[in-house]
Amino acid sequence: MNTAQTLESSLDAPCCLPSEQPAISLEDAQQRAAMFKALADPNRLRLLSIVKAGESGEACVCDLTEPLDLGQPTVSHHLKILVEAGLLHREKRGTWAYYSLVPGALDRVSRLLTSL
């Protein structure tokens, strides 16, 4: 076999064997990315810790602006992202919204990190 034939033969051969592990689906990857993106912001991490540390495991939106020294629209934006990521639950009571951790959400994040 000459050099040209060897080169052509090597170009046709796969570079490696495909993984036997299935890749995650696009939908699963998008859900994980949304959760990780939600956690990638320091203010959102602080919001989660404040809500978790609340006396009853919840916090009113009115109590979340001062500790972060952020305006209400900014805090509401961060809370919306945490709710959409499945980390916080929002309950409207009168004119106020109360936030609590979604049961098992932090365990799910931990499992996602160890399963990658």
MOPAC internal coordinates of N, CA, C and O (Angstrom, degrees):
PM7 1SCF
backbone

  N    0.0000 0     0.00 0     0.00 0    0    0    0
  C    1.4422 1     0.00 0     0.00 0    1    0    0
  C    1.5301 1   107.33 1     0.00 0    2    1    0
  O    1.2310 1   120.88 1   -49.11 1    3    2    1
  N    1.3236 1   115.92 1   130.89 1    3    2    1
  C    1.4556 1   118.62 1  -179.57 1    5    3    2
  C    1.5323 1   109.99 1   -86.13 1    6    5    3
  O    1.2310 1   120.58 1    -4.02 1    7    6    5
  N    1.3199 1   116.50 1   175.98 1    7    6    5
  C    1.4573 1   122.56 1  -175.67 1    9    7    6
  C    1.5197 1   111.63 1   -62.79 1   10    9    7
  O    1.2310 1   119.54 1   138.96 1   11   10    9
  N    1.3229 1   118.48 1   -41.04 1   11   10    9
  C    1.4626 1   122.05 1   179.70 1   13   11   10
  C    1.5201 1   110.53 1   -63.35 1   14   13   11
  O    1.2310 1   120.16 1   139.03 1   15   14   13
  N    1.3413 1   117.31 1   -40.97 1   15   14   13
  C    1.4660 1   120.65 1   179.57 1   17   15   14
  C    1.5336 1   110.44 1   -67.82 1   18   17   15
  O    1.2310 1   120.26 1   140.73 1   19   18   17
  N    1.3145 1   117.10 1   -39.27 1   19   18   17
  C    1.4626 1   121.19 1   179.28 1   21   19   18
  C    1.5210 1   110.19 1   -64.42 1   22   21   19
  O    1.2310 1   120.39 1   136.48 1   23   22   21
  N    1.3289 1   116.86 1   -43.52 1   23   22   21
  C    1.4595 1   121.09 1   179.37 1   25   23   22
  C    1.5204 1   110.57 1   -64.18 1   26   25   23
  O    1.2310 1   120.28 1   135.61 1   27   26   25
  N    1.3331 1   117.06 1   -44.39 1   27   26   25
  C    1.4671 1   120.99 1   179.40 1   29   27   26
  C    1.5217 1   110.37 1   -63.08 1   30   29   27
  O    1.2310 1   120.41 1   137.94 1   31   30   29
  N    1.3319 1   116.82 1   -42.06 1   31   30   29
  C    1.4625 1   121.33 1   179.12 1   33   31   30
  C    1.5285 1   110.87 1   -63.18 1   34   33   31
  O    1.2310 1   120.03 1   140.56 1   35   34   33
  N    1.3371 1   117.54 1   -39.44 1   35   34   33
  C    1.4597 1   120.08 1  -178.97 1   37   35   34
  C    1.5211 1   111.44 1   -72.17 1   38   37   35
  O    1.2310 1   119.58 1   152.41 1   39   38   37
  N    1.3351 1   118.41 1   -27.59 1   39   38   37
  C    1.4612 1   120.87 1   177.72 1   41   39   38
  C    1.5197 1   111.68 1   -71.98 1   42   41   39
  O    1.2310 1   120.14 1   150.78 1   43   42   41
  N    1.3121 1   117.34 1   -29.22 1   43   42   41
  C    1.4620 1   121.37 1   179.44 1   45   43   42
  C    1.5230 1   112.55 1   -79.71 1   46   45   43
  O    1.2310 1   120.07 1   156.12 1   47   46   45
  N    1.3086 1   117.47 1   -23.88 1   47   46   45
  C    1.4632 1   121.40 1  -176.97 1   49   47   46
  C    1.5221 1   109.73 1   -77.91 1   50   49   47
  O    1.2310 1   120.56 1   -36.50 1   51   50   49
  N    1.3397 1   116.54 1   143.50 1   51   50   49
  C    1.4714 1   118.26 1   176.86 1   53   51   50
  C    1.5215 1   110.23 1   -64.97 1   54   53   51
  O    1.2310 1   121.02 1   -32.09 1   55   54   53
  N    1.3225 1   115.66 1   147.91 1   55   54   53
  C    1.4646 1   119.26 1  -177.63 1   57   55   54
  C    1.5236 1   111.66 1   -72.90 1   58   57   55
  O    1.2310 1   120.34 1   154.07 1   59   58   57
  N    1.3038 1   116.95 1   -25.93 1   59   58   57
  C    1.4584 1   120.88 1   179.22 1   61   59   58
  C    1.5220 1   108.76 1  -162.01 1   62   61   59
  O    1.2310 1   120.98 1   -12.97 1   63   62   61
  N    1.2971 1   115.73 1   167.03 1   63   62   61
  C    1.4564 1   120.16 1   178.28 1   65   63   62
  C    1.5232 1   109.31 1   -77.95 1   66   65   63
  O    1.2310 1   120.01 1   -40.25 1   67   66   65
  N    1.3251 1   117.58 1   139.75 1   67   66   65
  C    1.4659 1   119.13 1   178.35 1   69   67   66
  C    1.5222 1   110.93 1   -64.75 1   70   69   67
  O    1.2310 1   121.32 1   -30.06 1   71   70   69
  N    1.3103 1   115.09 1   149.94 1   71   70   69
  C    1.4587 1   121.21 1   179.11 1   73   71   70
  C    1.5167 1   110.31 1   -65.34 1   74   73   71
  O    1.2310 1   121.13 1   -35.99 1   75   74   73
  N    1.3048 1   115.45 1   144.01 1   75   74   73
  C    1.4563 1   119.79 1   176.79 1   77   75   74
  C    1.5240 1   111.26 1   -83.38 1   78   77   75
  O    1.2310 1   120.99 1   164.37 1   79   78   77
  N    1.3362 1   115.71 1   -15.63 1   79   78   77
  C    1.4561 1   120.46 1   178.60 1   81   79   78
  C    1.5216 1   109.14 1   -79.23 1   82   81   79
  O    1.2310 1   119.69 1   -48.91 1   83   82   81
  N    1.3233 1   118.21 1   131.09 1   83   82   81
  C    1.4651 1   118.81 1   178.40 1   85   83   82
  C    1.5308 1   110.73 1   -70.25 1   86   85   83
  O    1.2310 1   120.99 1   -37.48 1   87   86   85
  N    1.3080 1   115.72 1   142.52 1   87   86   85
  C    1.4631 1   120.59 1   175.69 1   89   87   86
  C    1.5240 1   108.04 1   -75.01 1   90   89   87
  O    1.2310 1   120.64 1   -27.28 1   91   90   89
  N    1.3067 1   116.38 1   152.72 1   91   90   89
  C    1.4597 1   118.30 1   177.51 1   93   91   90
  C    1.5252 1   108.87 1   -71.30 1   94   93   91
  O    1.2310 1   121.16 1   -26.96 1   95   94   93
  N    1.2898 1   115.39 1   153.04 1   95   94   93
  C    1.4658 1   120.39 1  -179.44 1   97   95   94
  C    1.5282 1   109.67 1   -70.32 1   98   97   95
  O    1.2310 1   121.11 1   -18.40 1   99   98   97
  N    1.3088 1   115.49 1   161.60 1   99   98   97
  C    1.4647 1   120.81 1   177.64 1  101   99   98
  C    1.5216 1   110.19 1   -59.67 1  102  101   99
  O    1.2310 1   120.24 1   136.62 1  103  102  101
  N    1.3244 1   117.14 1   -43.38 1  103  102  101
  C    1.4649 1   120.98 1  -179.67 1  105  103  102
  C    1.5280 1   111.33 1   -62.09 1  106  105  103
  O    1.2310 1   120.55 1   136.51 1  107  106  105
  N    1.3294 1   116.55 1   -43.49 1  107  106  105
  C    1.4609 1   120.73 1   179.40 1  109  107  106
  C    1.5287 1   110.36 1   -65.26 1  110  109  107
  O    1.2310 1   120.37 1   138.62 1  111  110  109
  N    1.3178 1   116.90 1   -41.38 1  111  110  109
  C    1.4657 1   120.97 1   178.53 1  113  111  110
  C    1.5225 1   110.77 1   -63.21 1  114  113  111
  O    1.2310 1   119.97 1   140.51 1  115  114  113
  N    1.3273 1   117.66 1   -39.49 1  115  114  113
  C    1.4663 1   120.85 1   179.21 1  117  115  114
  C    1.5217 1   111.22 1   -66.56 1  118  117  115
  O    1.2310 1   120.42 1   140.07 1  119  118  117
  N    1.3404 1   116.81 1   -39.93 1  119  118  117
  C    1.4693 1   119.99 1   178.58 1  121  119  118
  C    1.5256 1   111.01 1   -65.62 1  122  121  119
  O    1.2310 1   120.84 1   136.98 1  123  122  121
  N    1.3304 1   115.99 1   -43.02 1  123  122  121
  C    1.4665 1   119.43 1   178.66 1  125  123  122
  C    1.5247 1   110.97 1   -64.15 1  126  125  123
  O    1.2310 1   120.72 1   136.98 1  127  126  125
  N    1.3227 1   116.23 1   -43.02 1  127  126  125
  C    1.4653 1   120.07 1  -179.30 1  129  127  126
  C    1.5287 1   110.87 1   -62.54 1  130  129  127
  O    1.2310 1   120.24 1   140.53 1  131  130  129
  N    1.3360 1   117.14 1   -39.47 1  131  130  129
  C    1.4651 1   120.36 1   178.60 1  133  131  130
  C    1.5248 1   110.31 1   -63.06 1  134  133  131
  O    1.2310 1   120.63 1   139.49 1  135  134  133
  N    1.3210 1   116.40 1   -40.51 1  135  134  133
  C    1.4611 1   119.66 1   179.95 1  137  135  134
  C    1.5278 1   110.53 1   -67.72 1  138  137  135
  O    1.2310 1   120.57 1   134.53 1  139  138  137
  N    1.3380 1   116.52 1   -45.47 1  139  138  137
  C    1.4566 1   119.69 1   179.67 1  141  139  138
  C    1.5294 1   111.16 1   -65.08 1  142  141  139
  O    1.2310 1   120.42 1   142.00 1  143  142  141
  N    1.3276 1   116.81 1   -38.00 1  143  142  141
  C    1.4699 1   120.46 1   177.94 1  145  143  142
  C    1.5259 1   110.01 1   -63.37 1  146  145  143
  O    1.2310 1   120.63 1   139.27 1  147  146  145
  N    1.3244 1   116.40 1   -40.73 1  147  146  145
  C    1.4665 1   120.27 1   178.62 1  149  147  146
  C    1.5242 1   110.79 1   -62.34 1  150  149  147
  O    1.2310 1   120.27 1   144.58 1  151  150  149
  N    1.3146 1   117.08 1   -35.42 1  151  150  149
  C    1.4603 1   121.10 1  -178.47 1  153  151  150
  C    1.5258 1   113.02 1   -83.43 1  154  153  151
  O    1.2310 1   120.20 1   170.05 1  155  154  153
  N    1.3175 1   117.22 1    -9.95 1  155  154  153
  C    1.4618 1   120.86 1  -174.71 1  157  155  154
  C    1.5271 1   113.55 1   -80.93 1  158  157  155
  O    1.2310 1   120.00 1  -178.91 1  159  158  157
  N    1.3015 1   117.61 1     1.09 1  159  158  157
  C    1.4653 1   120.98 1  -178.57 1  161  159  158
  C    1.5258 1   109.58 1  -107.76 1  162  161  159
  O    1.2310 1   119.52 1   -51.73 1  163  162  161
  N    1.3268 1   118.52 1   128.27 1  163  162  161
  C    1.4688 1   120.74 1  -178.50 1  165  163  162
  C    1.5299 1   113.60 1   -59.25 1  166  165  163
  O    1.2310 1   120.12 1   142.80 1  167  166  165
  N    1.3361 1   117.37 1   -37.20 1  167  166  165
  C    1.4668 1   119.18 1   179.77 1  169  167  166
  C    1.5279 1   111.05 1   -67.03 1  170  169  167
  O    1.2310 1   120.17 1   143.95 1  171  170  169
  N    1.3076 1   117.27 1   -36.05 1  171  170  169
  C    1.4714 1   119.69 1   178.24 1  173  171  170
  C    1.5209 1   111.13 1   -69.02 1  174  173  171
  O    1.2310 1   120.60 1   142.33 1  175  174  173
  N    1.3137 1   116.45 1   -37.67 1  175  174  173
  C    1.4701 1   118.88 1   175.83 1  177  175  174
  C    1.5253 1   110.59 1   -63.55 1  178  177  175
  O    1.2310 1   120.77 1   140.22 1  179  178  177
  N    1.3159 1   116.14 1   -39.78 1  179  178  177
  C    1.4615 1   119.78 1   178.12 1  181  179  178
  C    1.5320 1   110.64 1   -65.75 1  182  181  179
  O    1.2310 1   120.38 1   139.60 1  183  182  181
  N    1.3321 1   116.88 1   -40.40 1  183  182  181
  C    1.4685 1   119.99 1   177.31 1  185  183  182
  C    1.5240 1   110.79 1   -60.32 1  186  185  183
  O    1.2310 1   120.44 1   135.15 1  187  186  185
  N    1.3219 1   116.77 1   -44.85 1  187  186  185
  C    1.4702 1   119.80 1   177.98 1  189  187  186
  C    1.5227 1   111.05 1   -59.15 1  190  189  187
  O    1.2310 1   120.48 1   137.54 1  191  190  189
  N    1.3265 1   116.68 1   -42.46 1  191  190  189
  C    1.4685 1   118.94 1  -178.24 1  193  191  190
  C    1.5203 1   111.63 1   -68.09 1  194  193  191
  O    1.2310 1   120.23 1   143.84 1  195  194  193
  N    1.3311 1   117.17 1   -36.16 1  195  194  193
  C    1.4729 1   120.41 1   178.35 1  197  195  194
  C    1.5218 1   110.26 1   -66.65 1  198  197  195
  O    1.2310 1   120.50 1   134.68 1  199  198  197
  N    1.3213 1   116.65 1   -45.32 1  199  198  197
  C    1.4685 1   120.42 1   179.78 1  201  199  198
  C    1.5219 1   109.70 1   -62.72 1  202  201  199
  O    1.2310 1   120.11 1   134.78 1  203  202  201
  N    1.3134 1   117.39 1   -45.22 1  203  202  201
  C    1.4661 1   121.16 1  -179.07 1  205  203  202
  C    1.5287 1   111.54 1   -62.59 1  206  205  203
  O    1.2310 1   120.55 1   143.18 1  207  206  205
  N    1.3240 1   116.55 1   -36.82 1  207  206  205
  C    1.4687 1   120.81 1  -177.43 1  209  207  206
  C    1.5249 1   113.09 1   -80.37 1  210  209  207
  O    1.2310 1   119.81 1   172.89 1  211  210  209
  N    1.3310 1   117.97 1    -7.11 1  211  210  209
  C    1.4649 1   120.83 1  -179.54 1  213  211  210
  C    1.5156 1   111.84 1   -57.96 1  214  213  211
  O    1.2310 1   120.73 1   -29.22 1  215  214  213
  N    1.3268 1   116.22 1   150.78 1  215  214  213
  C    1.4676 1   121.96 1  -176.92 1  217  215  214
  C    1.5220 1   112.59 1   -50.43 1  218  217  215
  O    1.2310 1   120.49 1   133.98 1  219  218  217
  N    1.3062 1   116.66 1   -46.02 1  219  218  217
  C    1.4647 1   120.13 1  -178.52 1  221  219  218
  C    1.5307 1   111.85 1  -105.90 1  222  221  219
  O    1.2310 1   120.63 1  -162.62 1  223  222  221
  N    1.3389 1   116.41 1    17.38 1  223  222  221
  C    1.4564 1   120.16 1  -179.74 1  225  223  222
  C    1.5140 1   113.08 1    76.58 1  226  225  223
  O    1.2310 1   121.53 1  -160.17 1  227  226  225
  N    1.3297 1   114.68 1    19.83 1  227  226  225
  C    1.4601 1   119.57 1   178.73 1  229  227  226
  C    1.5197 1   109.06 1  -145.60 1  230  229  227
  O    1.2310 1   121.37 1   -13.34 1  231  230  229
  N    1.3363 1   114.98 1   166.66 1  231  230  229
  C    1.4608 1   120.23 1   178.16 1  233  231  230
  C    1.5171 1   108.94 1  -147.22 1  234  233  231
  O    1.2310 1   121.53 1   -36.03 1  235  234  233
  N    1.3138 1   114.67 1   143.97 1  235  234  233
  C    1.4591 1   121.49 1   175.12 1  237  235  234
  C    1.5228 1   108.18 1   -81.24 1  238  237  235
  O    1.2310 1   120.93 1   -36.55 1  239  238  237
  N    1.3084 1   115.83 1   143.45 1  239  238  237
  C    1.4607 1   119.89 1   179.09 1  241  239  238
  C    1.5198 1   110.86 1   -56.77 1  242  241  239
  O    1.2310 1   120.33 1   150.10 1  243  242  241
  N    1.3215 1   116.98 1   -29.90 1  243  242  241
  C    1.4733 1   120.54 1  -179.41 1  245  243  242
  C    1.5307 1   111.91 1   -65.83 1  246  245  243
  O    1.2310 1   120.21 1   159.64 1  247  246  245
  N    1.3281 1   117.21 1   -20.36 1  247  246  245
  C    1.4621 1   121.18 1  -179.28 1  249  247  246
  C    1.5311 1   113.04 1   -96.38 1  250  249  247
  O    1.2310 1   119.93 1  -176.78 1  251  250  249
  N    1.3177 1   117.73 1     3.22 1  251  250  249
  C    1.4621 1   119.73 1  -173.40 1  253  251  250
  C    1.5239 1   114.96 1  -103.86 1  254  253  251
  O    1.2310 1   119.82 1   167.28 1  255  254  253
  N    1.3085 1   117.96 1   -12.72 1  255  254  253
  C    1.4593 1   119.37 1  -177.71 1  257  255  254
  C    1.5241 1   112.67 1   -78.99 1  258  257  255
  O    1.2310 1   120.60 1   135.90 1  259  258  257
  N    1.3186 1   116.45 1   -44.10 1  259  258  257
  C    1.4652 1   120.23 1  -176.23 1  261  259  258
  C    1.5285 1   113.66 1   -62.91 1  262  261  259
  O    1.2310 1   118.66 1   133.38 1  263  262  261
  N    1.3323 1   120.15 1   -46.62 1  263  262  261
  C    1.4703 1   119.02 1  -178.72 1  265  263  262
  C    1.5303 1   113.62 1   -60.78 1  266  265  263
  O    1.2310 1   120.43 1   151.33 1  267  266  265
  N    1.3270 1   116.79 1   -28.67 1  267  266  265
  C    1.4595 1   119.92 1  -179.04 1  269  267  266
  C    1.5179 1   112.81 1   -93.64 1  270  269  267
  O    1.2310 1   120.49 1   169.49 1  271  270  269
  N    1.3380 1   116.66 1   -10.51 1  271  270  269
  C    1.4588 1   122.46 1  -176.36 1  273  271  270
  C    1.5270 1   110.40 1    54.72 1  274  273  271
  O    1.2310 1   121.85 1  -135.35 1  275  274  273
  N    1.3458 1   114.06 1    44.65 1  275  274  273
  C    1.4600 1   121.89 1   177.45 1  277  275  274
  C    1.5130 1   108.92 1  -124.11 1  278  277  275
  O    1.2310 1   120.80 1   -23.43 1  279  278  277
  N    1.3107 1   116.07 1   156.57 1  279  278  277
  C    1.4561 1   120.34 1   177.04 1  281  279  278
  C    1.5209 1   111.71 1   -72.76 1  282  281  279
  O    1.2310 1   121.09 1   -20.47 1  283  282  281
  N    1.3229 1   115.52 1   159.53 1  283  282  281
  C    1.4660 1   121.18 1  -178.71 1  285  283  282
  C    1.5263 1   112.42 1   -59.06 1  286  285  283
  O    1.2310 1   118.30 1   137.71 1  287  286  285
  N    1.3371 1   120.85 1   -42.29 1  287  286  285
  C    1.4688 1   119.20 1   179.17 1  289  287  286
  C    1.5337 1   112.65 1   -61.74 1  290  289  287
  O    1.2310 1   120.22 1   142.25 1  291  290  289
  N    1.3314 1   117.19 1   -37.75 1  291  290  289
  C    1.4667 1   120.73 1   179.50 1  293  291  290
  C    1.5213 1   110.52 1   -67.77 1  294  293  291
  O    1.2310 1   120.32 1   135.37 1  295  294  293
  N    1.3293 1   117.00 1   -44.63 1  295  294  293
  C    1.4626 1   120.84 1   178.72 1  297  295  294
  C    1.5272 1   109.75 1   -62.40 1  298  297  295
  O    1.2310 1   120.04 1   136.74 1  299  298  297
  N    1.3235 1   117.52 1   -43.26 1  299  298  297
  C    1.4642 1   121.10 1   178.69 1  301  299  298
  C    1.5282 1   111.36 1   -60.86 1  302  301  299
  O    1.2310 1   120.41 1   140.82 1  303  302  301
  N    1.3187 1   116.83 1   -39.18 1  303  302  301
  C    1.4655 1   121.11 1   177.39 1  305  303  302
  C    1.5331 1   110.41 1   -61.28 1  306  305  303
  O    1.2310 1   120.55 1   132.15 1  307  306  305
  N    1.3289 1   116.55 1   -47.85 1  307  306  305
  C    1.4649 1   120.33 1   179.87 1  309  307  306
  C    1.5287 1   111.15 1   -62.99 1  310  309  307
  O    1.2310 1   120.54 1   138.90 1  311  310  309
  N    1.3272 1   116.57 1   -41.10 1  311  310  309
  C    1.4690 1   120.33 1   179.00 1  313  311  310
  C    1.5258 1   110.99 1   -63.67 1  314  313  311
  O    1.2310 1   120.36 1   140.20 1  315  314  313
  N    1.3153 1   116.91 1   -39.80 1  315  314  313
  C    1.4642 1   121.15 1   178.62 1  317  315  314
  C    1.5289 1   110.45 1   -60.32 1  318  317  315
  O    1.2310 1   120.10 1   137.58 1  319  318  317
  N    1.3156 1   117.41 1   -42.42 1  319  318  317
  C    1.4622 1   121.28 1   178.92 1  321  319  318
  C    1.5262 1   110.67 1   -64.41 1  322  321  319
  O    1.2310 1   120.26 1   139.19 1  323  322  321
  N    1.3271 1   117.11 1   -40.81 1  323  322  321
  C    1.4693 1   120.62 1   179.01 1  325  323  322
  C    1.5287 1   111.47 1   -66.79 1  326  325  323
  O    1.2310 1   120.32 1   144.49 1  327  326  325
  N    1.3151 1   117.00 1   -35.51 1  327  326  325
  C    1.4737 1   120.99 1   176.47 1  329  327  326
  C    1.5285 1   109.58 1   -67.80 1  330  329  327
  O    1.2310 1   120.40 1   132.98 1  331  330  329
  N    1.3316 1   116.84 1   -47.02 1  331  330  329
  C    1.4664 1   120.66 1  -179.38 1  333  331  330
  C    1.5231 1   112.26 1   -63.01 1  334  333  331
  O    1.2310 1   120.15 1   150.81 1  335  334  333
  N    1.3237 1   117.31 1   -29.19 1  335  334  333
  C    1.4682 1   121.56 1   178.52 1  337  335  334
  C    1.5264 1   111.76 1   -80.08 1  338  337  335
  O    1.2310 1   120.19 1   174.38 1  339  338  337
  N    1.3308 1   117.23 1    -5.62 1  339  338  337
  C    1.4618 1   120.13 1   179.08 1  341  339  338
  C    1.5096 1   114.49 1    82.35 1  342  341  339
  O    1.2310 1   120.48 1  -160.34 1  343  342  341
  N    1.3241 1   116.68 1    19.66 1  343  342  341
  C    1.4647 1   120.30 1  -179.05 1  345  343  342
  C    1.5220 1   112.81 1   -97.14 1  346  345  343
  O    1.2310 1   120.54 1   146.32 1  347  346  345
  N    1.3247 1   116.57 1   -33.68 1  347  346  345
  C    1.4682 1   121.15 1   179.07 1  349  347  346
  C    1.5243 1   110.24 1  -120.94 1  350  349  347
  O    1.2310 1   121.87 1   -28.22 1  351  350  349
  N    1.3167 1   114.03 1   151.78 1  351  350  349
  C    1.4633 1   122.48 1   174.26 1  353  351  350
  C    1.5233 1   107.13 1  -109.96 1  354  353  351
  O    1.2310 1   120.25 1   -40.88 1  355  354  353
  N    1.3321 1   117.13 1   139.12 1  355  354  353
  C    1.4601 1   122.34 1  -179.87 1  357  355  354
  C    1.5188 1   109.13 1  -113.35 1  358  357  355
  O    1.2310 1   121.02 1   -49.41 1  359  358  357
  N    1.3285 1   115.66 1   130.59 1  359  358  357
  C    1.4658 1   121.25 1   177.19 1  361  359  358
  C    1.5283 1   108.36 1  -128.19 1  362  361  359
  O    1.2310 1   120.89 1   -55.91 1  363  362  361
  N    1.3028 1   115.90 1   124.09 1  363  362  361
  C    1.4688 1   121.75 1   179.51 1  365  363  362
  C    1.5298 1   108.49 1   -85.71 1  366  365  363
  O    1.2310 1   120.58 1   -51.67 1  367  366  365
  N    1.3304 1   116.50 1   128.33 1  367  366  365
  C    1.4651 1   123.09 1   176.26 1  369  367  366
  C    1.5247 1   107.82 1  -131.00 1  370  369  367
  O    1.2310 1   121.04 1   -77.32 1  371  370  369
  N    1.2961 1   115.62 1   102.68 1  371  370  369
  C    1.4635 1   119.49 1  -176.38 1  373  371  370
  C    1.5151 1   109.25 1    65.83 1  374  373  371
  O    1.2310 1   120.75 1    55.42 1  375  374  373
  N    1.3251 1   116.17 1  -124.58 1  375  374  373
  C    1.4641 1   119.67 1  -179.60 1  377  375  374
  C    1.5214 1   112.48 1   -92.56 1  378  377  375
  O    1.2310 1   119.89 1   174.88 1  379  378  377
  N    1.3300 1   117.82 1    -5.12 1  379  378  377
  C    1.4640 1   121.42 1  -175.71 1  381  379  378
  C    1.5124 1   111.26 1  -107.48 1  382  381  379
  O    1.2310 1   121.25 1   -26.68 1  383  382  381
  N    1.3179 1   115.22 1   153.32 1  383  382  381
  C    1.4646 1   122.02 1   174.15 1  385  383  382
  C    1.5252 1   107.71 1  -111.08 1  386  385  383
  O    1.2310 1   121.34 1   -44.76 1  387  386  385
  N    1.3115 1   115.04 1   135.24 1  387  386  385
  C    1.4625 1   121.80 1   177.91 1  389  387  386
  C    1.5159 1   108.42 1  -112.81 1  390  389  387
  O    1.2310 1   121.36 1   -40.11 1  391  390  389
  N    1.3209 1   115.01 1   139.89 1  391  390  389
  C    1.4591 1   121.25 1  -177.51 1  393  391  390
  C    1.5175 1   109.98 1  -118.25 1  394  393  391
  O    1.2310 1   121.33 1   -38.83 1  395  394  393
  N    1.3297 1   115.07 1   141.17 1  395  394  393
  C    1.4627 1   121.55 1   175.99 1  397  395  394
  C    1.5240 1   107.96 1  -141.34 1  398  397  395
  O    1.2310 1   121.09 1   -22.32 1  399  398  397
  N    1.3157 1   115.53 1   157.68 1  399  398  397
  C    1.4616 1   119.67 1   177.16 1  401  399  398
  C    1.5267 1   109.28 1   -68.09 1  402  401  399
  O    1.2310 1   120.54 1   -40.18 1  403  402  401
  N    1.3012 1   116.57 1   139.82 1  403  402  401
  C    1.4623 1   120.84 1   172.84 1  405  403  402
  C    1.5202 1   105.95 1   -69.43 1  406  405  403
  O    1.2310 1   119.75 1   -51.82 1  407  406  405
  N    1.3483 1   118.08 1   128.18 1  407  406  405
  C    1.4620 1   119.73 1  -179.77 1  409  407  406
  C    1.5341 1   111.46 1   -54.68 1  410  409  407
  O    1.2310 1   120.99 1   -51.74 1  411  410  409
  N    1.3196 1   115.70 1   128.26 1  411  410  409
  C    1.4606 1   121.98 1   177.94 1  413  411  410
  C    1.5201 1   114.97 1    81.51 1  414  413  411
  O    1.2310 1   119.49 1   179.46 1  415  414  413
  N    1.3260 1   118.58 1    -0.54 1  415  414  413
  C    1.4739 1   120.87 1  -176.15 1  417  415  414
  C    1.5281 1   111.57 1   -62.72 1  418  417  415
  O    1.2310 1   119.97 1   135.34 1  419  418  417
  N    1.3187 1   117.66 1   -44.66 1  419  418  417
  C    1.4593 1   119.62 1  -178.69 1  421  419  418
  C    1.5252 1   111.19 1   -69.79 1  422  421  419
  O    1.2310 1   120.07 1   146.69 1  423  422  421
  N    1.3220 1   117.46 1   -33.31 1  423  422  421
  C    1.4686 1   120.70 1   174.39 1  425  423  422
  C    1.5227 1   110.11 1   -64.73 1  426  425  423
  O    1.2310 1   120.67 1   140.85 1  427  426  425
  N    1.3362 1   116.32 1   -39.15 1  427  426  425
  C    1.4641 1   120.59 1   178.81 1  429  427  426
  C    1.5186 1   110.54 1   -63.91 1  430  429  427
  O    1.2310 1   120.18 1   139.05 1  431  430  429
  N    1.3251 1   117.26 1   -40.95 1  431  430  429
  C    1.4755 1   120.75 1   177.51 1  433  431  430
  C    1.5267 1   109.65 1   -61.38 1  434  433  431
  O    1.2310 1   120.52 1   136.52 1  435  434  433
  N    1.3070 1   116.60 1   -43.48 1  435  434  433
  C    1.4543 1   120.99 1   179.42 1  437  435  434
  C    1.5279 1   110.96 1   -61.11 1  438  437  435
  O    1.2310 1   120.40 1   136.21 1  439  438  437
  N    1.3202 1   116.85 1   -43.79 1  439  438  437
  C    1.4755 1   120.59 1   178.68 1  441  439  438
  C    1.5300 1   111.03 1   -64.67 1  442  441  439
  O    1.2310 1   120.11 1   142.35 1  443  442  441
  N    1.3211 1   117.39 1   -37.65 1  443  442  441
  C    1.4610 1   120.86 1   179.33 1  445  443  442
  C    1.5329 1   110.49 1   -63.65 1  446  445  443
  O    1.2310 1   120.76 1   140.29 1  447  446  445
  N    1.3174 1   116.15 1   -39.71 1  447  446  445
  C    1.4585 1   119.62 1   179.54 1  449  447  446
  C    1.5224 1   112.12 1   -67.10 1  450  449  447
  O    1.2310 1   120.25 1   142.50 1  451  450  449
  N    1.3048 1   117.14 1   -37.50 1  451  450  449
  C    1.4598 1   119.70 1  -178.51 1  453  451  450
  C    1.5127 1   113.03 1   -83.06 1  454  453  451
  O    1.2310 1   119.87 1   165.49 1  455  454  453
  N    1.3353 1   117.86 1   -14.51 1  455  454  453
  C    1.4672 1   119.62 1  -177.82 1  457  455  454
  C    1.5167 1   113.23 1   -94.71 1  458  457  455
  O    1.2310 1   119.93 1   176.77 1  459  458  457
  N    1.3203 1   117.73 1    -3.23 1  459  458  457
  C    1.4801 1   119.41 1  -179.50 1  461  459  458
  C    1.4938 1   111.30 1   -75.59 1  462  461  459
  O    1.2310 1   120.10 1   180.00 1  463  462  461

